[in-house]
Amino acid sequence: MIVRRLFTVANVHKYMPQVFLGLGSNLGDRRTYLREAIRLLREAPCIHKIRCSSVYESEAHTHDDEEAPPFLNAVVGVETSCSPEELWLICQRIEAHMGRRRVRKWAPRTLDIDVLLYDDQVIHTQQLQIPHPRMLERRFVLEPLAELAPEARIPVGEGIIVQEALARCSDKHAIQKLEDSLC
């Protein structure tokens, strides 16, 4: 009887993957776009326990001679019951809702949400690559990620710890911490 009561009363937790999302905005009211993205992520029924890094400002990485406004960036850590593909679709819908228009690659944008890490999974489909393929080259991703999860493992090659990836990052673009978490 006591054993049965322990099992019926016990709070059984289903394991939920740890996921990190990179948020960025370099058009319009950038801070409002980041805050609204976090609010919309909270509303998704499969997203739980949101944690946010500080907000950083960084130069835009351009791949042509065009000038681009600076970005505000942050990283959000969540637990999720979504599959990687479902999570990616939620991020795409939030970007569209916030006015993101995909005119050309690397164009200025109201909001960008990238799935950086999904536990230790490595995923390569036509639409989704996890870990994010350029995250090791981007200080504006690694700085806020290291703030949230310095010991997280990035599953590339033999694997690398976030803090170590940040120390090795060759990105020389300016980045500045502006404020604490938006959560």
Protein Blocks (a to p, Z undefined) as FASTA:
>chain_A
ZZmmmmmmpccdddddddddddddfehjlklmmmmmmmmmmmpmkbghiadddddddddd
dfbfbdcddddddddddddfbdfklmmmmmmmmmmmnopacfbghiacfbdcddfbgcjb
dcddfkbccddfklmmpmklmmmmmmmmmmbccdehjbpafklmmmmpmbfbdcddfbdc
fZZ
